[in-house]
Amino acid sequence: MRNIALATAMAVSLSLVACGGGGGDDADGGRAQRTLLQNKGSDTLVNVAQAWAEAYREVDPSVAVAVTGGGSGTGISALINGTVDLANTSRSMKDKEIEKARQNGIEPVEHIVGYDALAVYVHKDNPIESITFAQLAAIYGEGGTTKTWDQLGITVPGAKDGKIVRVSRQNNSGTYAYFKKAVLRKDGEYKLGSLDMHGSKDVVDLVMKTPGAIGYSGLAYATHEVKLVPVARDDGAPAVMPTVATAIDRSYPIARPLFMYTRGQPEGAVATYLDWILSNDGQTIILDKGYAPVRAPVRDDLR
């Protein structure tokens, strides 16, 4: 019986924290009310979202931001169901998703919080110098006939039979959807047989270990163990390296905005948090994480 009573007490305590009952002492010696914001969605944004949440603890200790990934589709579904305050996405919501939210009495409002260069990654020993949209579509797209590096005039050390190993994302990912729209074009579909990874980091990790691999993921996940490939929109067009600068000026052809969606116009703690994300401090954090800010922040270390 004592064990049951103890378990019940612990459950009540955890419930109070989850519902905003945690926090420090207030001026009268009581426990201050703490606001919990739920933030879910894009794996592209999850690292910077976590960094924002951690830094915001110092800005306003009365607000806690719980961040989880799972993909843009996961965040959008949670927004539609009314279970998150902020949905992170690397694509715009679809018309049918907006309509579904409205049927639930929710009006999604879009906020651009930064920009990303959707980079093309290959193994560090791959000698490729650039790639075009047409070549990417021939590798990834339905009906595409490019299956080996030899077909691109490239010999990749360690690639078995010269085979191209296609690394992609799962179909609930905003990165998956944006690559499809931008590179495979409006009516393009992916061909079957790719290795579909759950997260952005997983794509880069697999490419790093696989000599014949090619993958696409956010620029912020780049490491010295993989190679970034300059991309040209058309044959004869300049191939542009993905960087923060080329994402800002949109010269990189697969640059994209990054979003947070709210349930209606943000108010209270949600509005204050979003304002801080778009402030100099918040935009410095997204820049430090390898993304392009909405506006260039004024950095103390550069003054």
Backbone as CSV, one residue per row, in Angstrom:
resi,resn,N_x,N_y,N_z,CA_x,CA_y,CA_z,C_x,C_y,C_z
1,MET,0.838,-1.213,0.000,0.000,0.000,0.000,0.872,1.262,0.000
2,ARG,2.004,1.187,0.809,2.889,2.354,0.837,3.485,2.612,-0.547
3,ASN,3.830,1.519,-1.273,4.379,1.675,-2.615,3.362,2.303,-3.566
4,ILE,2.091,1.889,-3.428,1.033,2.452,-4.275,0.855,3.940,-3.989
5,ALA,0.865,4.299,-2.714,0.704,5.708,-2.339,1.853,6.545,-2.870
6,LEU,3.098,5.986,-2.764,4.260,6.711,-3.254,4.182,6.912,-4.765
7,ALA,3.786,5.860,-5.495,3.667,5.961,-6.948,2.627,6.996,-7.339
8,THR,1.512,7.026,-6.604,0.455,8.004,-6.892,0.953,9.423,-6.683
9,ALA,1.686,9.630,-5.589,2.218,10.963,-5.294,3.183,11.421,-6.377
10,MET,4.034,10.487,-6.844,4.982,10.840,-7.897,4.260,11.183,-9.191
11,ALA,3.213,10.444,-9.512,2.451,10.707,-10.739,1.803,12.080,-10.698
12,VAL,1.260,12.437,-9.544,0.633,13.750,-9.389,1.670,14.848,-9.562
13,SER,2.866,14.621,-8.969,3.921,15.613,-9.077,4.354,15.817,-10.513
14,LEU,4.554,14.703,-11.268,4.946,14.809,-12.656,3.876,15.483,-13.480
15,SER,2.610,15.190,-13.162,1.506,15.793,-13.898,1.492,17.303,-13.714
16,LEU,1.785,17.761,-12.491,1.807,19.192,-12.234,2.897,19.883,-13.030
17,VAL,4.089,19.244,-13.131,5.164,19.835,-13.896,4.780,19.920,-15.371
18,ALA,4.215,18.823,-15.912,3.857,18.786,-17.325,2.794,19.800,-17.669
19,CYS,1.950,20.120,-16.749,0.843,21.046,-17.009,1.158,22.469,-16.594
20,GLY,2.445,22.760,-16.284,2.814,24.120,-15.922,2.854,24.337,-14.436
21,GLY,2.851,23.267,-13.632,2.860,23.436,-12.200,4.236,23.486,-11.594
22,GLY,5.292,23.285,-12.414,6.650,23.328,-11.900,7.172,24.735,-11.878
23,GLY,8.457,24.892,-11.457,9.076,26.203,-11.491,9.649,26.574,-10.152
24,GLY,10.224,27.767,-10.099,10.855,28.221,-8.871,9.878,28.875,-7.930
25,ASP,10.407,29.319,-6.787,9.566,29.988,-5.798,9.182,31.365,-6.291
26,ASP,7.933,31.764,-6.003,7.525,33.114,-6.356,7.840,34.056,-5.204
27,ALA,7.441,35.316,-5.349,7.791,36.331,-4.361,7.189,36.036,-2.996
28,ASP,6.100,35.296,-2.935,5.446,34.999,-1.670,5.918,33.680,-1.071
29,GLY,6.947,33.082,-1.678,7.462,31.838,-1.134,6.755,30.620,-1.673
30,GLY,5.763,30.781,-2.567,5.066,29.641,-3.147,5.772,29.173,-4.400
31,ARG,5.221,28.171,-5.052,5.799,27.665,-6.277,5.265,28.456,-7.473
32,ALA,6.191,29.035,-8.269,5.783,29.839,-9.416,5.228,28.954,-10.525
33,GLN,4.227,29.471,-11.218,3.638,28.735,-12.328,4.604,28.715,-13.503
34,ARG,4.787,27.560,-14.138,5.698,27.449,-15.274,4.909,27.091,-16.529
35,THR,5.204,27.793,-17.632,4.523,27.547,-18.897,5.337,26.560,-19.728
36,LEU,4.689,25.526,-20.252,5.342,24.542,-21.094,4.839,24.678,-22.521
37,LEU,5.750,24.929,-23.458,5.412,25.011,-24.874,5.863,23.730,-25.570
38,GLN,4.967,23.151,-26.355,5.286,21.945,-27.108,5.698,22.328,-28.531
39,ASN,6.872,21.858,-28.941,7.451,22.207,-30.242,7.901,20.913,-30.926
40,LYS,7.303,20.587,-32.073,7.567,19.286,-32.707,7.666,19.436,-34.211
41,GLY,8.437,18.513,-34.836,8.418,18.467,-36.291,9.743,18.184,-36.950
42,SER,10.110,19.024,-37.909,11.202,18.816,-38.847,12.507,18.368,-38.199
43,ASP,13.101,17.297,-38.742,14.427,16.876,-38.297,15.499,17.832,-38.791
44,THR,15.244,18.531,-39.872,16.182,19.553,-40.332,16.338,20.646,-39.282
45,LEU,15.234,21.005,-38.644,15.235,22.104,-37.678,15.478,21.666,-36.231
46,VAL,15.495,20.364,-35.968,15.448,19.924,-34.575,16.663,20.384,-33.777
47,ASN,17.851,20.399,-34.385,19.041,20.811,-33.641,18.992,22.281,-33.245
48,VAL,18.617,23.142,-34.189,18.543,24.561,-33.847,17.367,24.828,-32.917
49,ALA,16.265,24.082,-33.074,15.120,24.245,-32.171,15.507,23.896,-30.739
50,GLN,16.307,22.862,-30.566,16.789,22.490,-29.236,17.724,23.561,-28.678
51,ALA,18.561,24.109,-29.553,19.473,25.176,-29.109,18.692,26.411,-28.692
52,TRP,17.645,26.762,-29.454,16.792,27.884,-29.062,16.145,27.618,-27.702
53,ALA,15.612,26.415,-27.531,14.921,26.083,-26.283,15.859,26.164,-25.088
54,GLU,17.078,25.677,-25.255,18.045,25.708,-24.151,18.454,27.137,-23.813
55,ALA,18.694,27.945,-24.850,19.098,29.331,-24.602,17.963,30.131,-23.973
56,TYR,16.728,29.800,-24.317,15.586,30.577,-23.819,15.354,30.373,-22.325
57,ARG,15.883,29.288,-21.783,15.781,29.082,-20.330,16.405,30.239,-19.559
58,GLU,17.495,30.792,-20.122,18.159,31.922,-19.477,17.402,33.227,-19.708
59,VAL,16.668,33.292,-20.796,15.900,34.506,-21.115,14.654,34.597,-20.240
60,ASP,13.924,33.476,-20.124,12.700,33.442,-19.327,12.573,32.074,-18.650
61,PRO,13.087,31.947,-17.444,13.049,30.661,-16.735,11.638,30.160,-16.454
62,SER,10.638,31.010,-16.595,9.266,30.581,-16.328,8.656,29.831,-17.513
63,VAL,9.390,29.774,-18.643,8.901,29.094,-19.839,9.847,27.948,-20.194
64,ALA,9.301,26.765,-20.354,10.063,25.605,-20.823,9.547,25.218,-22.195
65,VAL,10.468,24.919,-23.122,10.092,24.518,-24.472,10.526,23.070,-24.684
66,ALA,9.569,22.180,-24.891,9.848,20.766,-25.121,9.934,20.523,-26.622
67,VAL,11.117,20.106,-27.104,11.368,19.947,-28.538,11.511,18.474,-28.889
68,THR,10.784,18.037,-29.923,10.947,16.695,-30.479,10.943,16.781,-31.993
69,GLY,11.585,15.789,-32.645,11.655,15.744,-34.102,10.563,14.852,-34.657
70,GLY,10.951,14.006,-35.605,9.995,13.088,-36.213,9.628,13.418,-37.637
71,GLY,10.032,14.603,-38.120,9.720,14.992,-39.491,8.654,16.070,-39.575
72,SER,8.659,16.809,-40.670,7.694,17.894,-40.860,6.259,17.391,-40.795
73,GLY,6.012,16.216,-41.408,4.656,15.668,-41.398,4.164,15.380,-40.001
74,THR,5.073,14.926,-39.147,4.712,14.648,-37.753,4.322,15.935,-37.030
75,GLY,5.094,16.989,-37.237,4.771,18.269,-36.612,3.461,18.836,-37.109
76,ILE,3.228,18.734,-38.413,1.983,19.248,-38.992,0.784,18.468,-38.467
77,SER,0.912,17.152,-38.364,-0.191,16.338,-37.829,-0.513,16.736,-36.396
78,ALA,0.545,17.001,-35.613,0.325,17.420,-34.223,-0.355,18.780,-34.163
79,LEU,0.000,19.683,-35.073,-0.652,20.993,-35.122,-2.123,20.829,-35.478
80,ILE,-2.409,19.997,-36.468,-3.795,19.756,-36.889,-4.618,19.196,-35.741
81,ASN,-3.999,18.347,-34.935,-4.695,17.723,-33.801,-4.710,18.607,-32.561
82,GLY,-4.023,19.756,-32.637,-4.030,20.692,-31.514,-3.171,20.280,-30.340
83,THR,-2.138,19.439,-30.587,-1.317,18.949,-29.475,0.039,19.624,-29.382
84,VAL,0.328,20.592,-30.275,1.564,21.359,-30.166,1.263,22.846,-30.272
85,ASP,2.161,23.633,-29.708,2.056,25.086,-29.830,2.770,25.582,-31.076
86,LEU,3.874,24.894,-31.445,4.689,25.281,-32.587,5.066,24.027,-33.370
87,ALA,4.799,24.034,-34.669,5.183,22.917,-35.540,6.336,23.370,-36.422
88,ASN,7.467,22.664,-36.347,8.616,22.967,-37.195,8.470,22.223,-38.521
89,THR,8.667,22.928,-39.630,8.567,22.276,-40.930,9.620,22.828,-41.881
90,SER,10.064,21.978,-42.808,10.982,22.436,-43.856,10.249,22.523,-45.191
91,ARG,8.945,22.570,-45.133,8.098,22.801,-46.316,6.836,23.516,-45.870
92,SER,6.164,24.130,-46.819,4.877,24.754,-46.511,3.809,23.675,-46.315
93,MET,2.812,23.995,-45.513,1.690,23.078,-45.367,0.934,22.963,-46.688
94,LYS,0.430,21.775,-46.957,-0.367,21.540,-48.159,-1.790,22.055,-47.941
95,ASP,-2.468,22.349,-49.036,-3.842,22.855,-48.950,-4.739,21.892,-48.171
96,LYS,-4.572,20.596,-48.430,-5.428,19.617,-47.753,-5.119,19.559,-46.248
97,GLU,-3.885,19.847,-45.858,-3.529,19.873,-44.434,-4.137,21.106,-43.765
98,ILE,-4.095,22.228,-44.462,-4.689,23.453,-43.922,-6.202,23.273,-43.752
99,GLU,-6.828,22.670,-44.741,-8.271,22.439,-44.674,-8.619,21.506,-43.518
100,LYS,-7.818,20.480,-43.316,-8.060,19.546,-42.222,-7.927,20.245,-40.874
101,ALA,-6.942,21.139,-40.765,-6.777,21.900,-39.528,-8.001,22.787,-39.291
102,ARG,-8.475,23.429,-40.328,-9.645,24.311,-40.196,-10.879,23.537,-39.774
103,GLN,-10.992,22.303,-40.253,-12.105,21.462,-39.836,-12.054,21.176,-38.334
104,ASN,-10.847,21.241,-37.771,-10.675,21.051,-36.324,-10.685,22.368,-35.554
105,GLY,-11.049,23.457,-36.252,-11.115,24.756,-35.594,-9.771,25.427,-35.411
106,ILE,-8.774,25.019,-36.202,-7.429,25.569,-36.084,-7.059,26.287,-37.373
107,GLU,-6.597,27.518,-37.267,-6.147,28.289,-38.420,-4.617,28.352,-38.390
108,PRO,-3.917,27.553,-39.222,-2.454,27.565,-39.199,-1.901,28.896,-39.697
109,VAL,-0.899,29.399,-38.987,-0.227,30.630,-39.386,1.256,30.318,-39.564
110,GLU,1.792,30.689,-40.716,3.164,30.358,-41.100,4.134,31.465,-40.701
111,HIS,5.285,31.061,-40.151,6.335,32.005,-39.767,7.665,31.491,-40.311
112,ILE,8.354,32.274,-41.135,9.687,31.900,-41.616,10.698,32.250,-40.527
113,VAL,11.481,31.248,-40.108,12.448,31.462,-39.017,13.887,31.342,-39.487
114,GLY,14.108,30.989,-40.750,15.459,30.870,-41.282,15.417,30.265,-42.672
115,TYR,16.606,30.027,-43.232,16.726,29.415,-44.554,17.791,28.316,-44.491
116,ASP,17.650,27.346,-45.387,18.567,26.216,-45.414,18.957,25.905,-46.850
117,ALA,20.201,25.471,-47.037,20.625,24.936,-48.320,20.494,23.422,-48.241
118,LEU,19.645,22.860,-49.072,19.462,21.404,-49.103,20.631,20.832,-49.908
119,ALA,21.623,20.297,-49.193,22.885,19.903,-49.807,22.830,18.492,-50.376
120,VAL,23.634,18.271,-51.428,23.844,16.941,-51.995,25.180,16.428,-51.469
121,TYR,25.139,15.241,-50.847,26.317,14.658,-50.215,26.774,13.417,-50.963
122,VAL,28.099,13.237,-51.066,28.688,11.992,-51.549,29.837,11.622,-50.618
123,HIS,30.358,10.412,-50.787,31.504,9.954,-50.005,32.705,10.861,-50.278
124,LYS,33.544,11.052,-49.281,34.657,11.995,-49.402,35.648,11.609,-50.504
125,ASP,35.690,10.325,-50.903,36.613,9.892,-51.954,36.010,9.978,-53.354
126,ASN,34.765,10.417,-53.445,34.105,10.538,-54.746,34.680,11.764,-55.474
127,PRO,35.174,11.585,-56.721,35.817,12.709,-57.424,34.847,13.655,-58.137
128,ILE,33.556,13.453,-58.025,32.591,14.300,-58.730,32.813,15.769,-58.392
129,GLU,32.717,16.630,-59.399,32.972,18.059,-59.206,31.691,18.879,-59.154
130,SER,30.627,18.403,-59.794,29.343,19.120,-59.767,28.270,18.175,-60.281
131,ILE,27.013,18.598,-60.099,25.894,17.781,-60.571,24.740,18.709,-60.944
132,THR,23.940,18.313,-61.915,22.807,19.123,-62.371,21.494,18.537,-61.872
133,PHE,20.445,19.346,-61.960,19.112,18.847,-61.618,18.758,17.631,-62.485
134,ALA,19.097,17.698,-63.782,18.751,16.603,-64.693,19.459,15.312,-64.275
135,GLN,20.710,15.428,-63.854,21.452,14.246,-63.404,20.875,13.698,-62.107
136,LEU,20.488,14.578,-61.198,19.866,14.131,-59.951,18.538,13.437,-60.222
137,ALA,17.758,14.000,-61.171,16.471,13.388,-61.515,16.673,12.022,-62.157
138,ALA,17.744,11.870,-62.925,18.027,10.584,-63.557,18.459,9.538,-62.537
139,ILE,19.031,10.012,-61.420,19.440,9.108,-60.331,18.255,8.762,-59.443
140,TYR,17.487,9.776,-59.036,16.437,9.589,-58.027,15.035,9.392,-58.603
141,GLY,14.793,9.929,-59.777,13.424,9.991,-60.270,12.938,8.715,-60.927
142,GLU,11.630,8.530,-60.851,10.986,7.396,-61.511,11.244,7.478,-63.016
143,GLY,11.710,6.372,-63.583,12.050,6.373,-64.995,13.471,6.792,-65.277
144,GLY,14.191,7.279,-64.245,15.582,7.669,-64.421,16.458,6.457,-64.688
145,THR,17.394,6.612,-65.608,18.178,5.459,-66.069,19.596,5.417,-65.495
146,THR,19.977,6.416,-64.708,21.337,6.441,-64.168,21.410,5.576,-62.916
147,LYS,22.199,4.502,-63.004,22.315,3.561,-61.895,23.753,3.375,-61.421
148,THR,24.711,3.798,-62.249,26.117,3.645,-61.887,26.848,4.971,-62.066
149,TRP,27.935,5.126,-61.356,28.753,6.325,-61.483,29.433,6.379,-62.845
150,ASP,29.692,5.208,-63.429,30.314,5.164,-64.760,29.473,5.914,-65.786
151,GLN,28.138,5.884,-65.614,27.258,6.574,-66.558,27.431,8.087,-66.496
152,LEU,28.011,8.578,-65.404,28.308,10.009,-65.269,29.772,10.294,-65.569
153,GLY,30.497,9.260,-66.041,31.906,9.430,-66.367,32.793,9.509,-65.144
154,ILE,32.367,8.867,-64.058,33.089,8.957,-62.788,33.424,7.561,-62.282
155,THR,34.634,7.399,-61.792,35.036,6.166,-61.131,35.231,6.467,-59.650
156,VAL,34.458,5.788,-58.809,34.489,6.048,-57.372,35.239,4.917,-56.674
157,PRO,36.359,5.198,-56.042,37.098,4.152,-55.328,36.227,3.475,-54.271
158,GLY,36.209,2.140,-54.297,35.477,1.393,-53.277,34.020,1.153,-53.578
159,ALA,33.493,1.760,-54.636,32.083,1.551,-54.994,31.953,0.243,-55.757
160,LYS,31.254,-0.707,-55.197,31.137,-2.031,-55.800,30.423,-1.949,-57.145
161,ASP,31.110,-2.397,-58.183,30.577,-2.376,-59.550,30.176,-0.972,-60.002
162,GLY,30.699,0.036,-59.317,30.368,1.412,-59.673,28.935,1.798,-59.371
163,LYS,28.236,0.979,-58.579,26.810,1.203,-58.332,26.559,2.461,-57.493
164,ILE,25.550,3.224,-57.886,25.108,4.380,-57.095,24.147,3.893,-56.016
165,VAL,24.483,4.171,-54.774,23.604,3.831,-53.647,22.800,5.087,-53.306
166,ARG,21.508,5.069,-53.602,20.649,6.237,-53.384,20.166,6.288,-51.932
167,VAL,20.503,7.382,-51.262,20.067,7.587,-49.883,19.051,8.718,-49.886
168,SER,17.888,8.461,-49.317,16.794,9.419,-49.347,16.215,9.569,-47.943
169,ARG,15.100,10.227,-47.824,14.389,10.402,-46.564,13.038,9.709,-46.644
170,GLN,12.454,9.455,-45.470,11.118,8.877,-45.438,10.103,9.905,-45.925
171,ASN,8.958,9.408,-46.414,8.033,10.296,-47.119,7.245,11.240,-46.218
172,ASN,7.416,11.172,-44.895,6.784,12.168,-44.023,7.712,13.343,-43.767
173,SER,8.861,13.333,-44.426,9.865,14.374,-44.226,9.631,15.545,-45.165
174,GLY,9.771,16.762,-44.632,9.693,17.953,-45.473,10.851,18.022,-46.447
175,THR,12.005,17.486,-46.052,13.166,17.442,-46.941,12.872,16.564,-48.152
176,TYR,12.254,15.422,-47.916,11.824,14.515,-48.993,10.887,15.253,-49.949
177,ALA,9.908,15.949,-49.390,8.907,16.637,-50.213,9.527,17.792,-50.986
178,TYR,10.438,18.534,-50.346,11.023,19.690,-51.034,11.952,19.254,-52.155
179,PHE,12.761,18.219,-51.924,13.650,17.709,-52.960,12.833,17.219,-54.159
180,LYS,11.742,16.531,-53.866,10.860,16.048,-54.933,10.313,17.210,-55.749
181,LYS,9.837,18.248,-55.098,9.233,19.382,-55.791,10.268,20.182,-56.575
182,ALA,11.439,20.409,-55.953,12.441,21.275,-56.569,13.243,20.580,-57.657
183,VAL,13.606,19.329,-57.422,14.523,18.640,-58.327,13.808,17.703,-59.293
184,LEU,12.849,16.918,-58.786,12.125,15.984,-59.652,10.977,16.670,-60.376
185,ARG,10.725,17.910,-60.008,9.700,18.760,-60.601,8.304,18.330,-60.162
186,LYS,7.299,19.098,-60.550,5.952,18.976,-59.996,5.371,17.573,-60.119
187,ASP,5.520,16.956,-61.277,4.899,15.656,-61.505,5.867,14.491,-61.290
188,GLY,7.081,14.795,-60.838,8.075,13.749,-60.664,7.797,12.886,-59.447
189,GLU,8.183,11.636,-59.531,8.079,10.704,-58.420,9.438,10.044,-58.205
190,TYR,9.659,9.590,-56.988,10.891,8.861,-56.703,10.804,7.446,-57.265
191,LYS,11.950,6.945,-57.740,12.000,5.535,-58.122,12.175,4.691,-56.856
192,LEU,11.752,3.457,-56.925,11.865,2.550,-55.787,13.306,2.078,-55.621
193,GLY,13.628,1.621,-54.410,14.929,1.016,-54.179,15.930,1.880,-53.453
194,SER,15.536,3.077,-53.025,16.459,3.921,-52.259,16.480,3.477,-50.802
195,LEU,17.509,3.899,-50.085,17.590,3.663,-48.651,17.005,4.890,-47.967
196,ASP,15.822,4.764,-47.394,15.081,5.903,-46.855,15.339,6.033,-45.365
197,MET,16.010,7.108,-44.989,16.455,7.295,-43.619,15.455,8.124,-42.818
198,HIS,15.434,7.874,-41.515,14.477,8.543,-40.640,14.854,9.997,-40.398
199,GLY,16.155,10.281,-40.245,16.578,11.632,-39.870,17.629,12.201,-40.806
200,SER,17.826,13.513,-40.721,18.806,14.203,-41.558,20.221,13.713,-41.290
201,LYS,20.558,13.547,-40.028,21.896,13.085,-39.654,22.136,11.665,-40.160
202,ASP,21.082,10.847,-40.161,21.210,9.463,-40.625,21.644,9.404,-42.095
203,VAL,21.161,10.342,-42.897,21.544,10.389,-44.312,23.051,10.605,-44.435
204,VAL,23.547,11.613,-43.726,24.965,11.958,-43.809,25.831,10.827,-43.266
205,ASP,25.414,10.211,-42.176,26.176,9.105,-41.590,26.304,7.931,-42.556
206,LEU,25.218,7.608,-43.267,25.264,6.479,-44.202,26.140,6.803,-45.411
207,VAL,26.040,8.019,-45.930,26.885,8.427,-47.055,28.363,8.363,-46.650
208,MET,28.655,8.782,-45.445,30.034,8.767,-44.944,30.624,7.354,-44.973
209,LYS,29.798,6.353,-44.690,30.271,4.971,-44.585,30.199,4.190,-45.893
210,THR,29.597,4.785,-46.938,29.297,4.033,-48.164,29.931,4.710,-49.368
211,PRO,31.021,4.146,-49.927,31.735,4.809,-51.021,30.857,5.188,-52.214
212,GLY,29.897,4.342,-52.598,29.085,4.624,-53.776,27.841,5.445,-53.515
213,ALA,27.679,5.969,-52.309,26.418,6.611,-51.928,26.304,8.052,-52.394
214,ILE,25.062,8.483,-52.558,24.710,9.884,-52.747,23.457,10.128,-51.916
215,GLY,23.385,11.269,-51.258,22.229,11.591,-50.429,21.988,13.087,-50.391
216,TYR,20.851,13.479,-49.882,20.528,14.901,-49.733,20.058,15.151,-48.308
217,SER,20.495,16.274,-47.749,20.137,16.618,-46.367,20.472,18.079,-46.137
218,GLY,20.082,18.591,-44.986,20.343,19.985,-44.654,21.830,20.279,-44.539
219,LEU,22.222,21.479,-44.923,23.622,21.901,-44.869,24.195,21.824,-43.458
220,ALA,23.365,22.047,-42.458,23.842,22.071,-41.081,24.401,20.727,-40.622
221,TYR,24.120,19.664,-41.365,24.587,18.333,-40.985,25.894,17.948,-41.679
222,ALA,26.506,18.878,-42.394,27.756,18.607,-43.085,28.881,18.346,-42.089
223,THR,29.778,17.415,-42.438,30.979,17.124,-41.641,32.159,17.005,-42.602
224,HIS,33.359,16.913,-42.019,34.557,16.750,-42.835,34.660,15.340,-43.414
225,GLU,33.775,14.447,-42.981,33.829,13.055,-43.428,33.011,12.800,-44.689
226,VAL,32.342,13.823,-45.199,31.581,13.704,-46.442,31.935,14.866,-47.356
227,LYS,31.501,14.772,-48.597,31.792,15.801,-49.595,30.500,16.464,-50.046
228,LEU,30.513,17.778,-50.097,29.388,18.540,-50.632,29.595,18.752,-52.126
229,VAL,28.528,18.588,-52.896,28.626,18.694,-54.349,27.964,19.989,-54.821
230,PRO,28.676,20.848,-55.559,28.027,22.021,-56.164,26.922,21.586,-57.122
231,VAL,25.821,22.349,-57.146,24.640,21.967,-57.928,24.321,23.061,-58.951
232,ALA,24.012,22.628,-60.183,23.569,23.537,-61.241,22.114,23.232,-61.586
233,ARG,21.329,24.269,-61.735,19.916,24.056,-62.061,19.752,23.465,-63.461
234,ASP,20.540,23.958,-64.419,20.427,23.501,-65.807,21.812,23.223,-66.376
235,ASP,21.843,22.457,-67.447,23.104,22.245,-68.160,23.628,23.594,-68.639
236,GLY,24.908,23.853,-68.401,25.497,25.125,-68.809,25.390,26.215,-67.775
237,ALA,24.521,26.040,-66.766,24.402,27.024,-65.677,25.542,26.821,-64.688
238,PRO,25.912,27.859,-63.955,26.998,27.697,-62.986,26.602,26.753,-61.855
239,ALA,27.534,25.912,-61.460,27.308,25.025,-60.315,27.673,25.785,-59.049
240,VAL,26.772,25.794,-58.081,26.936,26.609,-56.877,27.095,25.707,-55.664
241,MET,28.081,26.006,-54.850,28.323,25.261,-53.626,27.303,25.669,-52.560
242,PRO,26.717,24.712,-51.833,25.801,25.084,-50.749,26.571,25.677,-49.566
243,THR,26.241,26.896,-49.219,26.828,27.586,-48.069,25.745,28.449,-47.434
244,VAL,26.023,28.974,-46.266,25.087,29.905,-45.644,24.893,31.125,-46.539
245,ALA,25.982,31.621,-47.123,25.896,32.815,-47.971,25.050,32.571,-49.209
246,THR,25.219,31.394,-49.857,24.436,31.127,-51.078,22.987,30.771,-50.762
247,ALA,22.733,30.366,-49.519,21.339,30.184,-49.101,20.677,31.535,-48.864
248,ILE,21.427,32.472,-48.286,20.880,33.806,-48.013,20.558,34.536,-49.315
249,ASP,21.496,34.501,-50.274,21.241,35.243,-51.517,20.472,34.427,-52.548
250,ARG,20.122,33.177,-52.183,19.300,32.265,-52.993,19.968,31.902,-54.326
251,SER,21.290,32.069,-54.419,21.984,31.642,-55.632,22.129,30.126,-55.675
252,TYR,22.128,29.478,-54.519,22.138,28.024,-54.499,20.749,27.539,-54.907
253,PRO,20.649,26.651,-55.890,19.334,26.353,-56.474,18.403,25.506,-55.610
254,ILE,18.914,24.918,-54.530,18.010,24.154,-53.651,17.997,24.796,-52.262
255,ALA,17.956,26.132,-52.228,17.774,26.841,-50.962,16.289,26.898,-50.648
256,ARG,15.938,26.859,-49.362,14.519,26.791,-48.982,14.296,27.505,-47.651
257,PRO,13.118,28.042,-47.457,12.788,28.621,-46.151,12.470,27.528,-45.136
258,LEU,12.663,27.840,-43.880,12.318,26.962,-42.766,11.222,27.644,-41.958
259,PHE,10.225,26.865,-41.544,9.025,27.447,-40.962,8.750,26.950,-39.549
260,MET,8.031,27.781,-38.812,7.283,27.362,-37.637,5.829,27.754,-37.876
261,TYR,4.917,26.835,-37.592,3.479,27.115,-37.708,2.871,27.188,-36.315
262,THR,1.956,28.136,-36.154,1.220,28.272,-34.898,-0.266,28.081,-35.150
263,ARG,-0.996,27.820,-34.072,-2.458,27.693,-34.142,-3.060,29.087,-34.033
264,GLY,-3.277,29.719,-35.157,-3.746,31.096,-35.154,-2.590,32.054,-34.902
265,GLN,-2.890,33.342,-34.874,-1.856,34.325,-34.570,-1.328,34.075,-33.158
266,PRO,0.001,34.001,-33.023,0.555,33.674,-31.703,0.246,34.734,-30.660
267,GLU,0.019,34.274,-29.453,-0.263,35.156,-28.327,0.552,34.695,-27.120
268,GLY,0.643,35.566,-26.132,1.251,35.200,-24.865,2.665,34.676,-25.003
269,ALA,2.956,33.567,-24.320,4.304,33.001,-24.278,4.771,32.557,-25.657
270,VAL,3.855,32.069,-26.503,4.228,31.635,-27.851,4.700,32.829,-28.673
271,ALA,3.966,33.945,-28.604,4.337,35.137,-29.359,5.673,35.692,-28.884
272,THR,5.875,35.704,-27.585,7.126,36.228,-27.024,8.309,35.367,-27.449
273,TYR,8.107,34.045,-27.442,9.169,33.123,-27.845,9.518,33.300,-29.327
274,LEU,8.514,33.408,-30.178,8.760,33.612,-31.607,9.477,34.947,-31.857
275,ASP,9.081,35.983,-31.147,9.756,37.280,-31.287,11.232,37.150,-30.929
276,TRP,11.521,36.377,-29.882,12.912,36.174,-29.478,13.691,35.378,-30.524
277,ILE,13.072,34.347,-31.117,13.719,33.562,-32.170,14.133,34.465,-33.333
278,LEU,13.298,35.450,-33.660,13.577,36.353,-34.778,14.410,37.557,-34.363
279,SER,14.772,37.624,-33.083,15.598,38.718,-32.589,17.067,38.471,-32.937
280,ASN,17.918,39.438,-32.616,19.346,39.297,-32.870,19.921,38.042,-32.206
281,ASP,19.529,37.790,-30.958,20.051,36.626,-30.235,19.603,35.316,-30.878
282,GLY,18.326,35.230,-31.208,17.808,34.010,-31.819,18.404,33.751,-33.187
283,GLN,18.576,34.800,-33.986,19.128,34.642,-35.321,20.637,34.358,-35.303
284,THR,21.319,34.804,-34.279,22.729,34.433,-34.109,22.860,32.934,-33.867
285,ILE,21.919,32.365,-33.107,21.955,30.926,-32.832,21.744,30.123,-34.111
286,ILE,20.783,30.511,-34.938,20.542,29.740,-36.161,21.724,29.859,-37.118
287,LEU,22.380,31.015,-37.133,23.580,31.184,-37.954,24.711,30.282,-37.455
288,ASP,24.897,30.225,-36.138,25.947,29.389,-35.562,25.704,27.902,-35.810
289,LYS,24.444,27.526,-36.014,24.109,26.124,-36.267,24.211,25.742,-37.751
290,GLY,24.620,26.694,-38.592,24.854,26.371,-39.992,23.705,26.670,-40.927
291,TYR,22.724,27.438,-40.450,21.592,27.824,-41.286,21.718,29.308,-41.636
292,ALA,20.950,29.738,-42.613,20.924,31.146,-42.966,19.828,31.851,-42.168
293,PRO,20.141,32.973,-41.535,19.127,33.687,-40.758,18.150,34.432,-41.653
294,VAL,17.012,34.789,-41.081,16.035,35.609,-41.799,16.643,36.974,-42.103
295,ARG,17.392,37.470,-41.161,18.155,38.714,-41.370,19.506,38.517,-40.698
296,ALA,20.533,39.186,-41.218,21.869,39.021,-40.653,21.928,39.607,-39.263
297,PRO,22.285,38.820,-38.238,22.368,39.360,-36.887,23.626,40.189,-36.668
298,VAL,23.550,41.117,-35.728,24.714,41.897,-35.322,25.370,41.134,-34.174
299,ARG,26.558,40.622,-34.428,27.214,39.755,-33.442,28.166,40.575,-32.580
300,ASP,28.133,40.297,-31.262,29.014,41.011,-30.338,30.481,40.769,-30.672
301,ASP,30.810,39.536,-31.144,32.206,39.211,-31.405,32.714,39.810,-32.719
302,LEU,31.793,40.426,-33.491,32.194,41.045,-34.749,32.091,42.571,-34.701
303,ARG,31.677,43.095,-33.555,31.536,44.548,-33.447,32.904,45.219,-33.298
